[in-house]
């Protein structure tokens, strides 16, 4: 059985699921994604779509972390979520502090440096050749240089995962894509209450 390391841009995957599958008046927090469940669905879809049995050996989630002094409740909620996810020993969570603009809270805090951290990890994984497939879950075009470099360094290893109906990253050279539908999302959901 082939092995995979799964790299997930959490905010991108979560908001893309909401965009793709939400019905009118549903809340974004009803579309949380559990990293291990998501990775298992990606591997199952890869097996169905490409005929290669695949298992997720390591799953790394990348996301911004609210400042406990500015957003104490949000920080606690996110840390509880991370603690729940890491009950699956395959899951690793990598965070960067959110950046707060001067006019916060009128302007929302933003993730800064998360993409770079994820990009470096993808390239490092490709160079190490430590797994058969490197699955990248994002629609962020800022990730294209890292994905393309990883594919050049370790040809045939890169796979892009996205929700069916969302846009798909186009790479040079092209890499295969796994698209997940509503049923896979339902099986990927994080239904825990963190409030």
Phi, psi and omega in degrees: 000135179284152181250152180226145165251130186248126180247120187238122170279095193301310183299320180295314181293317180297309182290329176293323176296317178299313181299322186278320192244348185291145172263164182308134177076006176278152184267150180300324182290352174276000183240033176291150182241134176270123187300318182291318179296318179299310181300320179295323177292321177298314180297320178296318179295320178300315180300315180294316187278333186235356173077007180252122176292132187223137177233138179279113181273323181216138182230118181243124178259136179241130180197164175279152181242121178299145178287125182296336179282334182260322183226070185301315181294317179296318179300313180298319180298314180296318180294324175295320178299314180300318180299319179294315181300318187285002171295333171274116189294349177282342189271130173237138179244125178246127182234159170228143179299140174295151177260127184256119178290163182302325182266019174297139012268004177300321174251132185293152172293154183232150172285131176226130177088350181295316181298318181295316179300316180292318180301315179298319180294323179296313180295318178301318179295319179296318180294324181287336182052046185269001178206169181279322182230139174247109183263126181244119181253099177191160171244006186285116182294342176297341181276350185304314180302320180292317180297315181294320177295317179299321179293323177293318182288330182221076187305136177083002184267336189274137175226136175257132179247137179207167176280142178295126182106343175274165174293156182238136176296137177252119185248159173231110002288159180296145175235155180292155180236143171246126179248133183250134181265191183303317181297318178294322176298314180304323179281345181266350189297144171261104186264005179292151178260122184249003184286000000 
